[in-house]
Structure formats: C-alpha cells, structure tokens
Amino acid sequence: MPGEPRPRRHVLIAAVALPLFASVLFLLEYDQGLGGLLVFVSVLLACYAGWSRAGAVSGGVVVFGSILWLFVFPPAIGYLRGSMVTRYTPPRALGYKLDPRGELVEELTNGPVAALIGAVLFGGLASLMGVAVRDAIQQWRADT
C-alpha cells in the first residue's frame, strides 16, 4: 500500500547484527550447530524481507552475510590462534584439513562464491515466498 514504510533498514541491521551475535557465541564456545542455525535464521529474515516488502536484495544480503561468516570467521579464528587443533568445522570441498593459514586462504576463495549462490537461491526464494504468503493473506482477507 502507498505510504507504508519499507523496513529495509531493519533487515539490513539484522544482516549486520546476526553475524556479530554469532561471532560472540562462537568466541564464547557456544558453537554447537551455530552455522546451521545462522543460515536458518537468515533465511527466515529473507522471508520477512519479502513479507514486509523490504526487497529481495536486502533478503539476499542477510543470507550472503551469514554464509560468508560460516566460511570465513571460524578459519580466521583458527589462523589467529595458530592452532592445528581447532574446534571448528568449516565447509570443505574435498574433506581434508589444511594448516590454519591454508584453511583461511581456501575459505576466502570459496566463501564468497558459495555465499553468492546461497544468497541468490535461498535468499531469493525465501523473499519470494514471503511476498507470496503476504499476497495470499491479503487476497484471503479481501475475499472474506
């Protein structure tokens, strides 16, 4: 409807706050299932972006940031700690583990590509789903 505010700002604040919150949890060692939860919440936020008409791009940005965090942040912490024995398990293409620097370089290479694909697929579809649900509810309210 004309005159309604579009909450892009709220979605983009969530796009920044979600990886920051996940970083704090990771550093406090509350990281069991954190990556999957982070991606799930970001897809829900992308769905909200479609529902609230914030736009598919802002929904995709949330998913992009979360997937990029999943690929880059844990190896960066392993690199900064300099430890071969790290508690993180970043996504690996071939299933082998490198030294901390090698892990970080590999994830900096693969992370943005995977994040872009995930943002387009998950973020775009979730945003479209939010738009479809909102339109269906509005249509149902108009019929009753």
N, CA, C and O of each residue as an XYZ file, in Angstrom:
576
protein
N       0.830     -1.174      0.000
C       0.000      0.000      0.000
C       0.884      1.250      0.000
O       1.958      1.251      0.601
N       0.445      2.283     -0.655
C       1.230      3.517     -0.668
C       1.289      4.137      0.733
O       0.318      4.097      1.488
N       2.412      4.690      1.046
C       2.575      5.352      2.325
C       3.091      4.458      3.433
O       3.469      4.960      4.492
N       3.121      3.137      3.223
C       3.645      2.236      4.242
C       5.172      2.274      4.206
O       5.768      2.270      3.129
N       5.803      2.309      5.371
C       7.275      2.290      5.371
C       7.794      0.907      4.993
O       7.222     -0.117      5.368
N       8.873      0.906      4.252
C       9.522     -0.360      3.901
C      10.680     -0.579      4.861
O      11.600      0.237      4.910
N      10.653     -1.631      5.600
C      11.645     -1.814      6.667
C      12.979     -2.377      6.183
O      13.507     -3.316      6.777
N      13.519     -1.813      5.118
C      14.839     -2.244      4.661
C      15.895     -2.039      5.730
O      16.804     -2.851      5.902
N      15.749     -0.935      6.440
C      16.728     -0.622      7.472
C      16.758     -1.712      8.540
O      17.835     -2.102      8.991
N      15.599     -2.205      8.945
C      15.556     -3.269      9.962
C      16.206     -4.547      9.446
O      16.931     -5.220     10.179
N      15.949     -4.874      8.205
C      16.522     -6.092      7.632
C      18.039     -5.959      7.503
O      18.769     -6.910      7.782
N      18.509     -4.807      7.089
C      19.950     -4.614      6.940
C      20.660     -4.530      8.291
O      21.812     -4.947      8.407
N      19.990     -3.997      9.309
C      20.554     -4.024     10.661
C      20.675     -5.469     11.127
O      21.669     -5.849     11.746
N      19.658     -6.269     10.827
C      19.712     -7.688     11.180
C      20.818     -8.399     10.409
O      21.427     -9.336     10.925
N      21.084     -7.964      9.173
C      22.149     -8.571      8.373
C      23.517     -8.342      9.009
O      24.418     -9.166      8.853
N      23.676     -7.242      9.716
C      24.936     -6.961     10.405
C      24.938     -7.592     11.796
O      25.948     -8.142     12.236
N      23.807     -7.509     12.478
C      23.736     -7.980     13.863
C      23.820     -9.499     13.975
O      24.397    -10.016     14.931
N      23.256    -10.212     13.017
C      23.229    -11.673     13.094
C      24.635    -12.284     13.075
O      24.934    -13.101     13.946
N      25.513    -11.930     12.128
C      26.883    -12.469     12.195
C      27.672    -11.972     13.412
O      28.512    -12.701     13.939
N      27.411    -10.746     13.861
C      28.098    -10.273     15.065
C      27.691    -11.097     16.283
O      28.537    -11.467     17.097
N      26.406    -11.381     16.405
C      25.916    -12.206     17.508
C      26.497    -13.619     17.415
O      26.885    -14.206     18.425
N      26.551    -14.157     16.199
C      27.140    -15.482     16.007
C      28.629    -15.478     16.346
O      29.142    -16.469     16.866
N      29.322    -14.391     16.064
C      30.744    -14.290     16.394
C      30.959    -14.328     17.901
O      31.869    -14.997     18.391
N      30.116    -13.608     18.632
C      30.225    -13.609     20.088
C      29.962    -15.015     20.619
O      30.698    -15.498     21.480
N      28.924    -15.673     20.116
C      28.630    -17.036     20.553
C      29.782    -17.978     20.219
O      30.129    -18.844     21.023
N      30.374    -17.817     19.044
C      31.495    -18.669     18.645
C      32.698    -18.465     19.559
O      33.348    -19.427     19.967
N      32.985    -17.216     19.875
C      34.128    -16.932     20.737
C      33.897    -17.395     22.173
O      34.849    -17.698     22.892
N      32.640    -17.450     22.587
C      32.304    -17.960     23.918
C      32.130    -19.479     23.917
O      31.744    -20.069     24.926
N      32.417    -20.099     22.781
C      32.387    -21.553     22.584
C      30.984    -22.158     22.690
O      30.826    -23.305     23.108
N      29.983    -21.387     22.314
C      28.626    -21.907     22.174
C      28.360    -22.112     20.683
O      27.476    -21.475     20.112
N      29.119    -22.994     20.066
C      29.067    -23.097     18.617
C      28.499    -24.411     18.109
O      28.623    -24.707     16.921
N      27.888    -25.197     18.959
C      27.306    -26.456     18.508
C      26.081    -26.157     17.635
O      25.072    -25.653     18.128
N      26.172    -26.467     16.357
C      25.072    -26.221     15.428
C      24.872    -24.765     15.073
O      23.825    -24.395     14.542
N      25.856    -23.935     15.357
C      25.713    -22.497     15.136
C      25.592    -22.143     13.659
O      24.810    -21.263     13.298
N      26.354    -22.815     12.801
C      26.312    -22.499     11.374
C      24.948    -22.769     10.763
O      24.414    -21.932     10.035
N      24.384    -23.931     11.055
C      23.055    -24.246     10.529
C      21.984    -23.319     11.063
O      21.085    -22.907     10.330
N      22.080    -22.989     12.342
C      21.116    -22.074     12.946
C      21.237    -20.685     12.332
O      20.230    -20.020     12.087
N      22.458    -20.252     12.088
C      22.692    -18.940     11.496
C      22.077    -18.847     10.103
O      21.427    -17.855      9.775
N      22.279    -19.867      9.294
C      21.715    -19.861      7.944
C      20.189    -19.948      8.004
O      19.505    -19.282      7.227
N      19.647    -20.763      8.918
C      18.204    -20.880      9.065
C      17.565    -19.542      9.444
O      16.558    -19.143      8.860
N      18.152    -18.854     10.421
C      17.608    -17.561     10.839
C      17.744    -16.534      9.718
O      16.859    -15.697      9.539
N      18.830    -16.589      8.967
C      18.987    -15.633      7.862
C      17.963    -15.891      6.760
O      17.483    -14.944      6.137
N      17.622    -17.145      6.509
C      16.575    -17.445      5.522
C      15.224    -16.954      6.030
O      14.418    -16.446      5.249
N      14.965    -17.100      7.334
C      13.730    -16.550      7.897
C      13.688    -15.028      7.758
O      12.638    -14.456      7.465
N      14.828    -14.381      7.968
C      14.881    -12.926      7.779
C      14.673    -12.536      6.316
O      14.073    -11.500      6.027
N      15.164    -13.359      5.401
C      14.915    -13.094      3.980
C      13.428    -13.242      3.662
O      12.876    -12.487      2.862
N      12.791    -14.223      4.296
C      11.351    -14.388      4.126
C      10.608    -13.171      4.688
O       9.648    -12.689      4.088
N      11.062    -12.685      5.838
C      10.479    -11.470      6.412
C      10.698    -10.276      5.486
O       9.822     -9.419      5.363
N      11.852    -10.215      4.838
C      12.118     -9.112      3.909
C      11.113     -9.121      2.761
O      10.658     -8.064      2.323
N      10.770    -10.309      2.277
C       9.744    -10.382      1.245
C       8.372    -10.032      1.783
O       7.596     -9.333      1.132
N       8.078    -10.523      2.977
C       6.779    -10.262      3.610
C       6.570     -8.756      3.830
O       5.492     -8.219      3.575
N       7.612     -8.102      4.303
C       7.481     -6.686      4.649
C       7.802     -5.758      3.479
O       7.837     -4.538      3.638
N       8.034     -6.338      2.316
C       8.342     -5.580      1.103
C       9.627     -4.776      1.226
O       9.740     -3.669      0.700
N      10.582     -5.351      1.926
C      11.887     -4.702      2.047
C      12.745     -4.972      0.815
O      13.729     -4.270      0.584
N      12.388     -5.969      0.030
C      13.094     -6.247     -1.203
C      13.886     -7.537     -1.159
O      14.365     -7.964     -0.108
N      14.009     -8.141     -2.315
C      14.742     -9.400     -2.420
C      16.238     -9.194     -2.213
O      16.926    -10.093     -1.730
N      16.741     -8.029     -2.573
C      18.172     -7.772     -2.414
C      18.547     -7.720     -0.933
O      19.569     -8.275     -0.529
N      17.720     -7.052     -0.127
C      18.046     -6.992      1.296
C      17.923     -8.364      1.944
O      18.682     -8.674      2.862
N      16.991     -9.190      1.491
C      16.918    -10.564      1.978
C      18.121    -11.375      1.555
O      18.630    -12.189      2.325
N      18.578    -11.158      0.339
C      19.771    -11.845     -0.141
C      21.030    -11.414      0.589
O      21.941    -12.217      0.790
N      21.083    -10.147      0.986
C      22.242     -9.645      1.720
C      22.359    -10.338      3.072
O      23.464    -10.646      3.520
N      21.229    -10.584      3.720
C      21.257    -11.277      5.016
C      21.827    -12.682      4.847
O      22.687    -13.105      5.619
N      21.347    -13.399      3.839
C      21.821    -14.764      3.606
C      23.281    -14.757      3.170
O      24.056    -15.612      3.600
N      23.663    -13.816      2.334
C      25.053    -13.715      1.889
C      25.987    -13.517      3.082
O      27.001    -14.206      3.197
N      25.652    -12.589      3.962
C      26.495    -12.326      5.116
C      26.621    -13.522      6.041
O      27.695    -13.782      6.583
N      25.531    -14.249      6.222
C      25.565    -15.414      7.118
C      26.402    -16.545      6.536
O      27.194    -17.162      7.249
N      26.237    -16.819      5.261
C      27.017    -17.897      4.645
C      28.485    -17.506      4.562
O      29.361    -18.344      4.778
N      28.759    -16.259      4.254
C      30.150    -15.808      4.229
C      30.776    -15.923      5.621
O      31.931    -16.327      5.751
N      30.020    -15.569      6.655
C      30.526    -15.729      8.019
C      30.859    -17.191      8.289
O      31.898    -17.498      8.872
N      29.983    -18.081      7.869
C      30.174    -19.514      8.106
C      31.469    -20.016      7.474
O      32.145    -20.877      8.036
N      31.807    -19.484      6.324
C      33.018    -19.915      5.639
C      34.273    -19.241      6.178
O      35.316    -19.889      6.268
N      34.207    -17.967      6.538
C      35.421    -17.195      6.806
C      35.745    -17.048      8.291
O      36.914    -17.140      8.666
N      34.758    -16.825      9.139
C      35.060    -16.500     10.537
C      35.749    -17.632     11.300
O      36.778    -17.379     11.928
N      35.239    -18.866     11.280
C      35.943    -19.920     12.036
C      37.381    -20.163     11.582
O      38.256    -20.311     12.436
N      37.670    -20.210     10.267
C      39.083    -20.350      9.886
C      39.941    -19.147     10.284
O      41.127    -19.302     10.574
N      39.349    -17.954     10.300
C      40.117    -16.777     10.714
C      40.498    -16.880     12.188
O      41.607    -16.506     12.569
N      39.589    -17.383     13.015
C      39.905    -17.571     14.430
C      40.971    -18.652     14.586
O      41.886    -18.510     15.397
N      40.858    -19.733     13.811
C      41.898    -20.764     13.849
C      43.249    -20.226     13.428
O      44.276    -20.602     13.993
N      43.254    -19.344     12.435
C      44.507    -18.743     11.978
C      45.087    -17.819     13.047
O      46.290    -17.840     13.307
N      44.226    -17.008     13.667
C      44.708    -16.089     14.692
C      45.225    -16.838     15.923
O      46.172    -16.397     16.574
N      44.603    -17.961     16.230
C      45.084    -18.770     17.349
C      46.323    -19.570     16.969
O      47.100    -19.967     17.837
N      46.505    -19.805     15.678
C      47.670    -20.545     15.200
C      47.659    -22.002     15.598
O      48.714    -22.624     15.722
N      46.499    -22.543     15.794
C      46.397    -23.899     16.304
C      45.973    -24.859     15.202
O      45.046    -24.573     14.444
N      46.644    -25.984     15.117
C      46.223    -27.044     14.192
C      45.018    -27.790     14.748
O      44.224    -28.347     13.991
N      44.884    -27.800     16.052
C      43.754    -28.475     16.693
C      42.709    -27.419     16.998
O      42.750    -26.780     18.050
N      41.784    -27.239     16.091
C      40.739    -26.248     16.295
C      39.407    -26.954     16.389
O      39.254    -28.073     15.900
N      38.449    -26.311     17.011
C      37.158    -26.937     17.257
C      36.134    -26.624     16.179
O      34.991    -27.074     16.269
N      36.513    -25.872     15.178
C      35.561    -25.518     14.144
C      35.595    -26.531     13.008
O      36.582    -27.243     12.822
N      34.528    -26.585     12.269
C      34.471    -27.441     11.083
C      33.864    -26.632      9.939
O      32.662    -26.729      9.691
N      34.667    -25.842      9.245
C      34.119    -25.088      8.118
C      33.814    -26.034      6.967
O      34.340    -27.145      6.911
N      32.967    -25.591      6.057
C      32.687    -26.439      4.883
C      33.957    -26.661      4.076
O      34.676    -25.711      3.765
N      34.228    -27.901      3.741
C      35.429    -28.236      2.978
C      35.009    -28.935      1.693
O      34.130    -29.796      1.695
N      35.651    -28.550      0.600
C      35.292    -29.119     -0.697
C      35.696    -30.586     -0.800
O      34.919    -31.404     -1.292
N      36.877    -30.923     -0.352
C      37.375    -32.285     -0.522
C      37.472    -33.064      0.786
O      37.894    -34.220      0.778
N      37.097    -32.465      1.890
C      37.073    -33.172      3.153
C      38.410    -33.306      3.849
O      38.488    -34.026      4.845
N      39.456    -32.665      3.393
C      40.748    -32.741      4.073
C      41.007    -31.440      4.807
O      40.480    -30.388      4.444
N      41.818    -31.525      5.833
C      42.106    -30.364      6.657
C      43.506    -29.844      6.354
O      44.463    -30.613      6.263
N      43.609    -28.544      6.202
C      44.890    -27.890      5.944
C      45.405    -27.262      7.229
O      44.767    -27.355      8.278
N      46.562    -26.624      7.137
C      47.039    -25.837      8.263
C      46.142    -24.600      8.394
O      45.385    -24.309      7.468
N      46.201    -23.864      9.508
C      45.286    -22.730      9.700
C      45.343    -21.693      8.580
O      44.304    -21.181      8.165
N      46.528    -21.379      8.089
C      46.628    -20.398      7.007
C      45.999    -20.942      5.724
O      45.292    -20.223      5.018
N      46.261    -22.218      5.428
C      45.672    -22.831      4.238
C      44.155    -22.887      4.304
O      43.474    -22.663      3.303
N      43.624    -23.189      5.492
C      42.166    -23.189      5.671
C      41.599    -21.806      5.386
O      40.592    -21.671      4.691
N      42.252    -20.775      5.929
C      41.749    -19.418      5.747
C      41.797    -19.003      4.281
O      40.838    -18.421      3.773
N      42.891    -19.293      3.602
C      43.006    -18.933      2.182
C      41.962    -19.675      1.354
O      41.341    -19.092      0.465
N      41.770    -20.962      1.646
C      40.784    -21.737      0.897
C      39.371    -21.198      1.116
O      38.592    -21.096      0.168
N      39.041    -20.856      2.350
C      37.694    -20.370      2.637
C      37.483    -18.947      2.133
O      36.363    -18.582      1.775
N      38.535    -18.141      2.099
C      38.408    -16.808      1.497
C      38.208    -16.906     -0.007
O      37.624    -16.011     -0.619
N      38.687    -17.984     -0.599
C      38.494    -18.204     -2.024
C      37.106    -18.765     -2.322
O      36.423    -18.295     -3.232
N      36.695    -19.771     -1.555
C      35.425    -20.444     -1.831
C      34.223    -19.772     -1.185
O      33.107    -19.894     -1.690
N      34.428    -19.067     -0.082
C      33.327    -18.496      0.669
C      32.464    -17.517     -0.099
O      31.243    -17.673     -0.098
N      33.036    -16.506     -0.761
C      32.185    -15.559     -1.479
C      31.370    -16.201     -2.606
O      30.246    -15.779     -2.876
N      31.927    -17.204     -3.255
C      31.181    -17.882     -4.329
C      29.990    -18.636     -3.752
O      28.871    -18.530     -4.255
N      30.241    -19.394     -2.696
C      29.150    -20.136     -2.056
C      28.127    -19.188     -1.459
O      26.928    -19.459     -1.516
N      28.581    -18.078     -0.885
C      27.650    -17.117     -0.301
C      26.783    -16.466     -1.376
O      25.594    -16.235     -1.155
N      27.361    -16.171     -2.527
C      26.577    -15.577     -3.611
C      25.537    -16.559     -4.136
O      24.390    -16.182     -4.375
N      25.931    -17.812     -4.315
C      24.978    -18.827     -4.774
C      23.876    -19.017     -3.741
O      22.699    -19.089     -4.094
N      24.251    -19.097     -2.463
C      23.250    -19.251     -1.412
C      22.333    -18.053     -1.299
O      21.138    -18.204     -1.042
N      22.883    -16.856     -1.490
C      22.058    -15.651     -1.414
C      21.032    -15.618     -2.533
O      19.875    -15.258     -2.315
N      21.456    -15.991     -3.720
C      20.520    -15.994     -4.847
C      19.461    -17.081     -4.671
O      18.269    -16.831     -4.851
N      19.904    -18.287     -4.317
C      18.950    -19.390     -4.174
C      18.080    -19.248     -2.932
O      16.860    -19.116     -3.033
N      18.712    -19.276     -1.757
C      17.948    -19.269     -0.516
C      17.314    -17.911     -0.237
O      16.134    -17.828      0.103
N      18.099    -16.854     -0.380
C      17.577    -15.517     -0.110
C      16.488    -15.110     -1.081
O      15.459    -14.565     -0.681
N      16.716    -15.374     -2.361
C      15.713    -15.018     -3.362
C      14.437    -15.821     -3.224
O      13.341    -15.264     -3.296
N      14.567    -17.128     -3.027
C      13.371    -17.959     -2.877
C      12.611    -17.642     -1.600
O      11.380    -17.624     -1.601
N      13.329    -17.391     -0.509
C      12.656    -17.050      0.742
C      11.954    -15.707      0.626
O      10.857    -15.528      1.153
N      12.574    -14.778     -0.052
C      11.942    -13.476     -0.249
C      10.688    -13.601     -1.106
O       9.661    -12.990     -0.811
N      10.777    -14.386     -2.155
C       9.590    -14.620     -2.985
C       8.492    -15.331     -2.211
O       7.308    -15.052     -2.400
N       8.887    -16.249     -1.342
C       7.901    -16.943     -0.528
C       7.212    -15.966      0.429
O       6.003    -16.057      0.640
N       7.963    -15.045      1.001
C       7.366    -14.037      1.868
C       6.382    -13.166      1.130
O       5.316    -12.850      1.658
N       6.723    -12.769     -0.090
C       5.806    -11.969     -0.910
C       4.544    -12.768     -1.234
O       3.434    -12.240     -1.164
N       4.720    -14.042     -1.589
C       3.574    -14.879     -1.950
C       2.645    -15.091     -0.763
O       1.425    -15.047     -0.919
N       3.198    -15.318      0.404
C       2.364    -15.510      1.597
C       1.624    -14.235      1.934
O       0.441    -14.276      2.273
N       2.297    -13.108      1.849
C       1.636    -11.825      2.135
C       0.498    -11.567      1.143
O      -0.590    -11.151      1.542
N       0.743    -11.809     -0.132
C      -0.304    -11.591     -1.126
C      -1.465    -12.561     -0.938
O      -2.623    -12.183     -1.118
N      -1.166    -13.805     -0.578
C      -2.239    -14.778     -0.348
C      -3.096    -14.386      0.840
O      -4.319    -14.517      0.796
N      -2.469    -13.908      1.895
C      -3.239    -13.480      3.067
C      -4.072    -12.250      2.746
O      -5.223    -12.157      3.173
N      -3.510    -11.307      2.000
C      -4.280    -10.128      1.612
C      -5.447    -10.506      0.709
O      -6.530     -9.933      0.825
N      -5.238    -11.459     -0.184
C      -6.307    -11.922     -1.057
C      -7.394    -12.617     -0.241
O      -8.583    -12.429     -0.498
N      -6.986    -13.420      0.740
C      -7.939    -14.114      1.583
C      -8.757    -13.125      2.416
O      -9.962    -13.307      2.586
N      -8.107    -12.077      2.937
C      -8.821    -11.057      3.716
C      -9.804    -10.281      2.843
O     -10.886     -9.902      3.293
N      -9.417    -10.053      1.604
C     -10.309     -9.329      0.694
C     -11.536    -10.170      0.342
O     -12.619     -9.624      0.132
N     -11.377    -11.487      0.276
C     -12.495    -12.360     -0.061
C     -13.460    -12.561      1.102
O     -14.630    -12.876      0.887
N     -12.986    -12.384      2.320
C     -13.885    -12.635      3.463
C     -14.572    -11.416      3.946
O     -15.352    -11.482      4.896
